[in-house]
Amino acid sequence: MPELPETETIARDLDRELRGRRILDVAVRRADVLREVTPQELRRRLRGTDVVRVWRRAKLVVLDLGNTERLVVQPRFTGALLLSPIPPDEAQYSTLDLSLDDGRRLHYRDIRRLGTVSLMGKERFAAYTSGLGAEPLDQGFTPAHLSGILRGSTQAVKKVLMDQRRLAGVGNIYANEACWRAGVDPSRSADSIGADEVAALHEGIVSVLRESIAARGTSFRDFIDPSGSAGGFVTSLAVYGRGGQPCVRCGARLVETHAIDGRSTVLCARCQR
């Protein structure tokens, strides 16, 4: 699933390419990805409106439109926003596309169609996102803020980091990586994390997200940016996807388990305590 670095990459690219462009028409091929709007309503409400900006909230890509509405895309597992021309192997999975005034099209491609596309007014968007937690790259996300998030839970620290109601945008990949950077066992109770460990974990979260954004995200199978290119951070991963391989810090064999919420957790039992 695209996490914060991947959706941030998509949003930045599309903001550069689409800001000021006018939507001339809308074609919907797979209406099952739509939420809160019918294909007919989507076409009527989008035609003739301009893209004011594109930005990210949590794992959502948000297009602010000139009619004050917002087109909200949640890519989930296999969703991607692609600018034409796109190759046939991608085009066959295009669920809808927007025709733009410069002759290009913006496609929402989704192989498994588990992602969603919604059209919302500002008030509806505010209600929709009201339950999301802090953005980890905002200035307000400090070690003290993270301490408050962890202190109130007895769940595994990795699970708390992935809870979108507490911290927005961090998923399994970057929760694994942040715990490794901090030297914290991801299975530990969140309220057991001491002050020094909180500071290290905060640094691990922020640094891994920033570095992944600089590398344009992580691609294992499905994530591609709007031009169809894969993210480059996969070669920098220290633990995720490396179960059974040596720890790059101490050389011990990395352990992989699914004991935390059924998701893949990879850690070094020697240097994560």
N, C-alpha and C positions, 0 to 999 in steps of 0.2 A: 504494500500500500504506500503511495506517495506520502511522505511525512513533510515536516516543515521545510527542509532544504529543497525538496523536489517541487513542492507547490510554490515556494518563493521563487525558484528559477522560472517556472511557468509564468507566474504573475509579472515578474520583471521583464521577461522577453515580450509578453503580450502588451504590456504597458508601452514599451518602446515602439512596437509595431502598430498598435491599434488606436492609441490615443488620438482623438480627433477624427477618426474614420467614421463614416456613416454606414449603418446597416440598411441595405436596400431590400433584402428579402430573407426569408427563413424557410428551409426545407427540413421537415421532420420525417425520418425513415423508421425510427424505432421509438414509439411514444412511451414505452415502458420505462425510459430513463427520466421522464418528466415528472416533476412534483409540483403541486399547487397551481398548475396551469395546463390547459389543453393545447394541442398543437395549433388549433385555430386561434386561440387567445394569444399564444406566444407569437405567432406571425403578425397578428394585428397590433400587438403592443410594442413589437420591436421594429417593425418597418418604419424607416425614415428617422430613427433616433440615432444620436451620435454616441460613441464611446468616450466618456469623459476621462476615465482612468481605469487601470486594472491593478488590483492589489490582493493581498493574502490575509486571511484571518484563520488561525489554526491550520487545518488541512484543507481549507476552502479557497478556491480562486474566485474572486469577486470582480465583476465588471460593473462599474458605475455608469449609468446611462443618462443621456441628456433629458429624458423625461422623468428623472428622479427615481426610477426603479433600479433594481440591481439584479443582474443575472448571476446566479450563484451555482458554481460547479464543484461538486465533491467527487474527485476522480476514483476514490477507493482503490480497488485492486488493479484493474486493467484500463482505467480511463486515461485519456490524453487529449489535450487541446492542440490541434495541428493546423498550421497554415498551409494552404495549397501553394504549389501542387504537391499532392501526397501520392505515394506509390500504390499500385493496385492492392497489394497485400494489406495495406492499412485502410484503403478506401472501402473495402468490403465490410469493415466494421464501423463505418461512420454511421452514427445514430441520428445526427442532425448537423446542419451546417448553416452558417450565416454568410450571405453574399455581401461583400463590402464594396464601397464606392471606388476602390482602386483596382477592382477586377479580381481580387483574391477572395478566398473563402476560408472561414474559420470552422473547422470540423471538430465535433466532439466524438472521438473514437473510443469505443468501449467493447472489448472482446467478449467479456462475460456479462456485460450490462448490469453490473452491481453498483456503479456510480450513479449520481443523480444530477439533474439540471433543474433549477428552480428559478422562478421570477418573483421578486418580492419588492414591496415598497420599503421605505426606510424603517418604518415602525415595525413591520413584520420581521425584517432582518434583525432589528435590535432584539425582538423577542426570541427569535430563532437562535441567536448567538448568546443570549443572556446567561446561559448555563456554562459557557466555556470559561476556562481558567486563564491565568496570566500568560502573556506572550513572553517566552523565555529570552527574547532578544530585546525587549523593551527595557528602558532604564529603570523602571519600577521593579523589575525582577532582580532582587538583591539576595545575598546569602540569608539575610534575616527573613525575607519573604519565603524562600525555600525552606528555611527552618520551621516556619509556621505551618507549611504544607505537610512536612514530614512528621512534625511533633504530634499532629492530631490523628495519626493512623498507626495501627498495629499490623497492617498489611505489609507484604514484601516491598522493599523500597523500589524495586524496578516496576512493580505494578502501580505504585502511587505515581511515579514519574510518567507513566503512560495514561493515567486517568485524565481525560480531556477536561473534566470538570475542575481539576486542580491546576493543570499545566497544559497549555494548548500547543499542539503540533508535534510533540515528542511521541514517537511510536517505538516499536520493538528494536529496530536497528540502533537508533541513537540512545535509547535507554541502556542497552547492552554496552555500547561504547563509552558512555558517560560513567557508568559504574566502574568499568575497567580503568579508565583514566584516573578516577578518584581512589582506586584501590579498595573499593567497597564491594563486598559480596552482595549481589543483587537480591538474594533471598532473605537478607536480614530484615527484621522488623523496622519499619520506617522510623518509629519513635526511639530506636536505639542508636541512631546516627548522631555522633557527638559534634560539637561546634567546629572543630578542625576538619572533620570529615564532610560536614555540610559545605564548608568553604571550598574544599577540594571538589565536591560533587557539583557545586554551582559552576566552578571553573570548567569542569569536564563537560557539562551540558552546553554552556555558552561556546566554548572553544570548538567542540565537535560540530555544532550546528553551523558556526561561521566558516569553518574549514570546508565543510561539505557544500555550502552555498558557493564558495569560491571555486570548487571543483564541479559545480553544476549538478550536484546531487549524486545519489547512488543508484546504479542500475544493475539488477540481478537478472530480471526477465523482461518486465513490461514497461518500466518507466522510460519515456523519451520526452525530450523538450519539444517546443512548438515547431522546430525545424526537423524533427525526427531523429535527433542525435541522442546518444546515451550519456548518462552522467558519469563522471570520472572518479568519484570518491571510493569506489569499490576497492581499489588497490591500496587505499589508506586504512581500511578497516583492520582493527587490531584483534577483535574477537568474533564479531557477528559473521556467520558463515564459515568459521574456521575451527569448528569443533574437531578435536583430535590432533590438531597441529600444534607446534610449539608456541608458547607465549613469547611475543617479541620483546618483552621486558625481562623475563627471568628464565625463559627456556623450558619451563614446565609444560606438560601436555595440557591443552585446554580441554575443559569438560563441557559437554553439551547435555542439557536436560530440558524436559518439558514440564517440570514440576510446578513452575510458576504460571498459573492461569492457562496452562496448555500451550503456551507459546515457546518457541525456541529460545533458550537462554544459554549463552556461552560465557564461561568465566575461567579465570585462572585460580585454582584453589590454593596456590602457594602465595600469590601476591595480592589477592583480594580477600580481605578479612572482614 
